[in-house]
Amino acid sequence: MRSFVLRARESFWFLPAVFGIAAIILAEVLVTIDQSLVDNGGRIPFLDALSASAGRSILSIIGTSMLTVAGTSFSITISVLATTSSTYGPRLVRNFLADRANQIVLAVFTSTFLYALVVLRAVRSETDQGSGFVPTISIHLAVLFGVLDVAVLVFFIHHIADSVQITTLQKRVQADLLKAINLIYPQETAENTTSAPLLHPNSAAEIPSKADGYVEQIDLDELRDIAIAADCVLDVIAMPGTFVIPGDTLVQVIPADRSADVTKKVQSAFAFGTARTPHQDVRFALQQLVEVAVRGLASGTNDPYTAVTALDLASTALVPLLTRPCAATALTCDDTTRVMVHWPPPDDLIRDVFAGITTYGLEHPLVIDAATRLAHRLLTTAPASTTVILTDALATMTSPS
């Protein structure tokens, strides 16, 4: 269920669907209120009475124009997606799809069209079958929606122009990285978790995957509940970001004889997709930032300043990371290990950053200066194992070519 919610939040259909249903309901309610006022001989003094033809014209203009604007906005968004994919990397397209502002703009325009369409259906003139009816309140509210939509359109133009700037893209990627780090490496150890040594049993049963794809998310709380109910320990082998095919091991069950009771439940706790996502995959979140930097160093782009900015933004996440407790290796219940996990250590994350820079950025003095600055910042709080990595990276970057 949690994976469905995450996918819905990052789609272009969810908010327009919600807003559209709300617009239809609102239109039906207001038309009913208008009909009730007409039946009781009442009217709202500050709202001008409208003829059926005038009401239809207003609603037709609003509905048609909003649908046209929605189509234009969607075309602009697709154009930006194509540009971003080719210039900065196809994995950044997810950031545009997940952009709540883009989703709301599309939802507002389409819901206004649906509202006008439903209200237009209720307008009747004296020549039509039955008595005439003009839903005055509903039509005036449609005019108000049209005015607000103009403001939304101006906002969208500003927002889409800001979105294509590389600094904005990098800040979004950095935000994803910070969220992933705060989730996996919290400042304070979460309740019912521990960093105790992992178990190494003599025997364990393997639970295979039934699907193929990247592990996008794992419901660890659900796995803990499963392990408590079955009185076993679940060792997660396929962590978020791992690509699996049917038959690959997802989880090892300890003791082995408990696997028959938990197999289906464990498999349902994993969410798979066609691409990696940064929700629980901190390594991918960092790789996105490195990818933007590396693409800036490509011969066709030749933009070392993009790489410099990426390294500076990475320092905001990596420097505090080294001061935090180790990531939890186990979820517990009553001081008993129930779920074992294998998050990437900070050393691996730092190695990923400098591997990309030392491979593609040695010919750019600006990038070397930024990477050296990052290394010195990390050295102030780095443990011994990380110091070795940073020292080697500094030696590689400062050695004569």
TIGUDO-490410 format. One line per field, with one value per residue (C-alpha): residue number from 0; residue in one letter; x, y, z. Coordinates in Angstrom, 2 decimals. Example, Ala and Ser with C-alpha at 12.3 -4.5 7.8 and 13.67 -1.06 7.14 Angstrom:
<rs>
seq	(0 1) $
type	(A S) $
xx	(12.30 13.67) $
yy	(-4.50 -1.06) $
zz	(7.80 7.14) $
</rs>
This chain:
<rs>
seq	(0 1 2 3 4 5 6 7 8 9 10 11 12 13 14 15 16 17 18 19 20 21 22 23 24 25 26 27 28 29 30 31 32 33 34 35 36 37 38 39 40 41 42 43 44 45 46 47 48 49 50 51 52 53 54 55 56 57 58 59 60 61 62 63 64 65 66 67 68 69 70 71 72 73 74 75 76 77 78 79 80 81 82 83 84 85 86 87 88 89 90 91 92 93 94 95 96 97 98 99 100 101 102 103 104 105 106 107 108 109 110 111 112 113 114 115 116 117 118 119 120 121 122 123 124 125 126 127 128 129 130 131 132 133 134 135 136 137 138 139 140 141 142 143 144 145 146 147 148 149 150 151 152 153 154 155 156 157 158 159 160 161 162 163 164 165 166 167 168 169 170 171 172 173 174 175 176 177 178 179 180 181 182 183 184 185 186 187 188 189 190 191 192 193 194 195 196 197 198 199 200 201 202 203 204 205 206 207 208 209 210 211 212 213 214 215 216 217 218 219 220 221 222 223 224 225 226 227 228 229 230 231 232 233 234 235 236 237 238 239 240 241 242 243 244 245 246 247 248 249 250 251 252 253 254 255 256 257 258 259 260 261 262 263 264 265 266 267 268 269 270 271 272 273 274 275 276 277 278 279 280 281 282 283 284 285 286 287 288 289 290 291 292 293 294 295 296 297 298 299 300 301 302 303 304 305 306 307 308 309 310 311 312 313 314 315 316 317 318 319 320 321 322 323 324 325 326 327 328 329 330 331 332 333 334 335 336 337 338 339 340 341 342 343 344 345 346 347 348 349 350 351 352 353 354 355 356 357 358 359 360 361 362 363 364 365 366 367 368 369 370 371 372 373 374 375 376 377 378 379 380 381 382 383 384 385 386 387 388 389 390 391 392 393 394 395 396 397 398 399 400) $
type	(M R S F V L R A R E S F W F L P A V F G I A A I I L A E V L V T I D Q S L V D N G G R I P F L D A L S A S A G R S I L S I I G T S M L T V A G T S F S I T I S V L A T T S S T Y G P R L V R N F L A D R A N Q I V L A V F T S T F L Y A L V V L R A V R S E T D Q G S G F V P T I S I H L A V L F G V L D V A V L V F F I H H I A D S V Q I T T L Q K R V Q A D L L K A I N L I Y P Q E T A E N T T S A P L L H P N S A A E I P S K A D G Y V E Q I D L D E L R D I A I A A D C V L D V I A M P G T F V I P G D T L V Q V I P A D R S A D V T K K V Q S A F A F G T A R T P H Q D V R F A L Q Q L V E V A V R G L A S G T N D P Y T A V T A L D L A S T A L V P L L T R P C A A T A L T C D D T T R V M V H W P P P D D L I R D V F A G I T T Y G L E H P L V I D A A T R L A H R L L T T A P A S T T V I L T D A L A T M T S P S) $
xx	(0.00 2.83 4.51 1.22 0.94 4.51 3.94 0.66 2.34 4.96 2.46 0.69 -2.70 -3.33 -3.92 -5.85 -8.07 -8.69 -9.30 -11.53 -13.76 -13.94 -14.88 -17.71 -19.06 -18.81 -20.63 -23.46 -23.81 -23.89 -26.35 -28.60 -28.32 -29.15 -32.17 -33.32 -33.11 -35.10 -37.76 -38.14 -38.23 -35.01 -31.89 -28.56 -28.72 -25.07 -25.04 -26.36 -29.09 -27.99 -29.87 -29.47 -27.55 -25.20 -24.59 -23.82 -21.44 -19.53 -19.21 -18.26 -15.53 -14.13 -14.25 -12.73 -9.97 -9.01 -8.75 -6.60 -4.36 -4.08 -2.96 -0.43 0.90 1.26 3.12 5.52 6.12 6.84 9.27 11.08 11.19 12.80 15.37 16.22 16.51 18.96 21.01 21.18 20.29 17.13 16.99 16.15 12.81 11.35 11.94 9.65 6.97 7.12 7.05 3.92 3.58 3.37 0.80 -1.35 -1.27 -2.47 -5.08 -6.43 -6.87 -8.52 -10.80 -11.97 -12.89 -14.83 -16.61 -17.69 -18.81 -21.01 -22.57 -23.16 -25.20 -27.62 -28.37 -31.83 -33.61 -37.32 -37.47 -36.07 -38.28 -39.49 -38.91 -35.79 -32.96 -29.70 -27.46 -26.31 -24.08 -22.39 -21.69 -20.27 -18.01 -16.83 -15.87 -13.92 -12.17 -11.26 -9.68 -7.71 -6.58 -4.99 -2.90 -2.04 -0.92 1.41 2.81 3.32 5.28 7.55 7.87 8.73 11.31 12.89 12.71 14.99 17.82 20.55 20.82 17.16 17.58 20.59 18.75 15.95 18.42 20.10 16.73 16.16 19.64 19.03 15.71 17.33 20.18 17.81 15.81 18.72 21.23 19.07 20.73 19.37 18.93 15.31 13.27 13.46 16.57 20.17 23.58 24.53 26.63 24.72 23.86 25.65 23.45 24.44 21.24 18.68 15.87 15.75 12.60 12.80 11.44 8.43 8.99 11.85 12.96 14.64 13.67 12.12 10.94 10.71 8.12 10.51 7.87 5.74 8.69 9.21 5.56 5.87 8.98 7.36 4.28 6.41 9.02 11.92 14.59 14.44 17.73 17.05 19.36 17.82 18.09 16.53 18.32 19.06 17.96 16.40 14.93 12.44 14.19 16.71 16.82 14.92 15.17 16.75 14.60 16.19 15.44 14.85 11.75 9.72 9.95 6.74 4.70 6.08 6.96 3.92 3.78 7.44 7.15 4.26 6.41 8.69 7.83 9.51 9.86 11.62 14.03 15.73 14.21 15.85 13.24 15.26 18.19 20.63 23.35 21.17 20.25 23.94 24.66 22.09 24.08 27.33 25.72 24.77 28.36 29.82 27.47 28.60 32.16 31.27 33.03 29.74 28.72 32.05 30.48 32.77 30.75 27.90 30.27 31.55 28.02 27.22 30.27 29.37 25.82 27.11 29.16 25.95 24.82 28.10 29.81 27.01 26.67 30.10 29.05 25.94 25.58 25.99 22.94 20.74 21.58 18.62 15.01 14.21 11.29 11.84 15.60 15.31 16.55 13.74 14.88 18.48 19.28 22.41 22.57 25.61 28.29 29.26 32.66 30.99 29.06 32.17 34.07 31.31 31.66 35.41 35.44 33.37 35.42 38.83 37.68 36.18 37.28 41.06 41.43 39.35 41.17 37.91 36.51 39.73 39.58 35.96 36.72 39.74 37.60 35.04 37.77 39.20 35.72 35.17 38.58 37.59 35.09 36.15 36.96 40.14 38.65 37.24 40.50 42.28 39.78 40.06 43.83 44.00 41.57 43.59 46.78 45.17 43.84 47.02 49.54 51.07 49.55) $
yy	(0.00 2.38 1.76 2.50 5.81 6.76 5.89 7.81 10.89 10.78 10.39 12.92 11.22 11.11 14.77 15.53 12.53 13.74 17.34 16.19 14.10 16.98 19.40 17.14 16.75 20.51 21.26 18.86 20.27 23.89 23.13 21.50 24.60 26.81 24.66 24.87 28.68 28.82 26.47 28.61 31.87 33.15 34.68 36.06 39.87 40.58 38.03 39.20 37.13 35.50 34.30 30.73 31.79 34.00 31.23 28.74 31.16 31.83 28.16 27.20 29.82 28.81 25.09 25.37 27.75 25.73 22.51 24.31 25.76 22.34 20.81 23.59 23.23 19.50 20.01 22.43 19.93 17.12 19.38 20.16 16.45 15.69 18.45 17.38 13.74 14.43 17.09 16.15 12.45 10.36 9.50 13.11 12.83 11.36 14.70 16.46 13.80 14.05 17.87 18.73 22.14 20.61 18.10 20.79 23.05 20.23 19.25 22.81 23.27 19.90 20.19 23.64 22.16 19.32 21.76 23.97 20.92 19.57 22.98 23.55 20.36 21.84 25.08 25.06 27.81 28.43 26.86 23.58 20.87 21.98 25.30 27.34 27.11 29.03 28.02 31.53 30.60 27.82 30.03 32.88 30.41 29.16 32.75 32.93 29.67 31.15 34.19 31.98 29.82 32.85 33.30 29.60 29.91 32.81 30.77 27.76 29.78 31.07 27.64 25.78 28.42 28.00 24.21 23.92 25.73 23.30 24.75 24.00 20.44 19.93 21.27 18.79 15.94 17.17 17.24 13.59 12.74 14.48 12.68 9.31 10.05 11.19 8.00 5.55 7.44 9.39 11.71 9.60 5.85 5.00 3.02 -0.78 -0.68 -1.58 -1.60 -4.91 -7.41 -9.40 -13.03 -15.81 -18.91 -22.38 -22.85 -20.53 -20.84 -18.53 -16.75 -16.11 -13.22 -13.82 -10.67 -8.97 -5.39 -3.05 -3.21 0.22 -0.06 -2.54 -2.30 -3.07 -2.60 -5.19 -7.58 -7.12 -7.92 -11.03 -12.15 -11.60 -13.60 -16.48 -16.22 -16.06 -13.71 -12.28 -11.33 -8.96 -9.84 -7.74 -4.21 -1.20 -0.55 -4.23 -5.69 -9.12 -11.70 -14.45 -16.91 -14.49 -14.43 -11.64 -12.74 -15.50 -16.99 -18.15 -20.85 -22.48 -24.43 -21.21 -20.22 -21.96 -19.74 -16.39 -16.70 -15.01 -12.31 -11.47 -11.26 -8.81 -6.48 -5.77 -3.22 -3.55 -1.13 -0.58 1.98 2.82 5.45 7.45 6.79 4.07 3.89 6.48 5.33 6.08 9.49 10.34 8.85 11.21 14.17 12.65 11.96 15.61 16.55 13.99 15.02 18.61 17.43 15.71 17.06 18.09 20.09 21.24 22.86 22.33 24.80 22.28 19.73 22.28 23.03 19.32 18.74 21.69 20.40 16.90 18.30 19.52 15.90 14.02 16.14 15.75 12.08 11.26 12.60 10.45 6.99 3.96 2.88 0.36 -3.20 -4.79 -4.12 -5.53 -6.34 -6.77 -6.67 -9.61 -9.19 -9.76 -8.17 -7.72 -5.09 -4.13 -0.39 0.94 2.32 6.00 4.93 3.46 6.67 8.81 6.40 6.74 10.52 10.62 7.72 9.77 12.90 11.23 9.41 12.33 15.55 15.47 17.73 20.50 22.58 24.06 20.58 19.46 22.49 21.73 18.03 18.95 21.34 18.58 16.13 18.57 19.20 15.47 14.95 17.14 14.52 11.38 8.13 6.23 4.09 7.13 9.03 6.42 6.87 10.65 10.58 8.34 10.60 13.69 11.98 11.08 14.59 16.42 14.13 15.52 14.08) $
zz	(0.00 0.87 -2.49 -4.30 -2.46 -3.41 -7.07 -7.11 -5.64 -8.41 -11.26 -13.45 -13.11 -9.35 -8.48 -11.71 -10.91 -7.33 -8.39 -11.25 -8.99 -6.50 -9.32 -10.51 -6.98 -6.34 -9.59 -8.77 -5.24 -6.40 -9.18 -6.59 -4.39 -7.38 -8.18 -4.58 -4.63 -7.87 -6.52 -3.39 -5.32 -3.78 -5.28 -4.10 -4.36 -5.33 -8.17 -11.52 -13.12 -16.36 -19.40 -20.56 -23.66 -21.64 -19.12 -21.86 -23.57 -20.35 -19.47 -23.04 -23.16 -19.76 -20.49 -23.95 -22.93 -19.86 -21.85 -24.43 -21.73 -20.07 -23.36 -23.90 -20.34 -20.79 -24.07 -22.38 -19.58 -22.05 -23.90 -20.65 -19.80 -23.16 -22.74 -19.22 -20.19 -23.02 -21.25 -17.59 -17.59 -18.04 -14.34 -13.51 -15.34 -12.15 -10.42 -12.91 -12.64 -8.84 -8.89 -6.96 -8.63 -12.12 -10.91 -9.27 -12.34 -14.60 -12.00 -11.69 -15.43 -16.06 -13.01 -14.14 -17.51 -15.86 -13.54 -16.45 -18.43 -15.64 -14.93 -18.66 -18.76 -16.23 -18.13 -19.75 -21.70 -21.89 -25.33 -24.04 -22.64 -19.21 -17.45 -17.93 -15.40 -15.09 -12.15 -11.24 -8.30 -10.24 -13.25 -11.17 -9.38 -12.78 -13.63 -10.37 -11.25 -14.63 -12.96 -10.58 -13.48 -15.11 -11.94 -12.01 -15.64 -14.78 -11.89 -14.14 -16.71 -13.94 -12.35 -15.55 -16.46 -13.03 -13.22 -16.25 -14.49 -13.52 -10.02 -9.39 -10.64 -8.40 -5.36 -5.97 -6.20 -3.03 -1.27 -2.23 -0.92 2.40 2.85 2.19 4.58 7.32 6.87 6.90 9.06 11.55 14.04 16.86 16.83 16.13 18.62 18.28 16.10 16.80 15.16 16.72 14.71 12.12 12.74 10.87 11.21 10.16 8.17 6.65 4.12 1.12 -0.01 -3.78 -5.79 -8.02 -10.07 -11.86 -11.55 -9.12 -5.47 -5.00 -1.43 1.42 4.18 7.03 9.72 7.96 7.84 11.56 12.26 10.08 11.93 15.32 14.34 13.00 15.79 13.33 12.01 8.49 6.83 3.92 1.03 -1.78 -0.40 -2.18 -5.48 -6.11 -9.45 -9.10 -11.45 -10.55 -8.29 -6.81 -3.02 -1.33 2.28 4.31 7.08 10.34 11.38 8.02 9.06 9.42 5.75 4.67 6.99 5.84 2.15 0.60 3.26 2.83 -0.96 -0.64 1.50 -1.48 -4.17 -7.58 -10.47 -13.76 -12.30 -9.04 -6.77 -3.97 -1.27 0.49 -1.94 -0.62 -2.98 -5.99 -4.58 -4.38 -7.80 -9.32 -8.03 -9.31 -12.70 -13.10 -12.34 -14.76 -17.58 -17.07 -17.75 -21.02 -24.10 -25.68 -22.61 -21.14 -18.06 -15.06 -12.99 -12.87 -11.37 -8.86 -7.69 -7.42 -5.19 -2.98 -2.59 -1.83 1.05 2.73 3.03 3.44 6.11 8.72 7.76 9.19 12.60 12.86 14.39 12.17 10.22 12.00 11.04 12.78 13.72 17.12 19.39 23.13 22.51 20.10 16.54 14.06 10.78 9.60 6.97 5.03 4.35 2.47 4.81 4.48 3.11 0.03 -0.58 -0.34 -2.60 -5.24 -5.29 -5.71 -8.18 -10.62 -10.13 -10.41 -13.53 -15.46 -13.79 -13.53 -16.57 -15.00 -12.34 -11.04 -10.38 -8.71 -6.41 -5.48 -4.89 -2.76 -0.75 -0.20 0.87 3.42 4.86 5.25 6.85 9.80 11.01 9.13 10.97 10.17 7.38 5.60 6.03 3.94 1.10 1.21 1.37 -1.70 -3.56 -2.69 -3.84 -7.16 -7.75 -6.80 -8.46 -11.67 -14.84) $
</rs>
